């Protein structure tokens, strides 16, 4: 499973909810390109360090996958 997403933050401070959309390449017996959508939130942990939690779903063709995702984010600027 390989994904590329664009994220749209809905607020700029504190708890930041967001929406995301993108594409996913699902590789099992063969390769399948799918659409990905999701909702989540990121929150500051320390200065430039954030934590993000979201729920992503992708589907297309014969497969539909919904998965929770967690990430650590470091902002360079």
Secondary structure, DSSP 8 states (H G I E B T S, - for coil): -EEEEEEEES-SSSSEEEEEEEEEEEESSSEEEEEEEEEEEEEEEETTEEEEEEEEEEEETTEEEEEEEEEEEE---
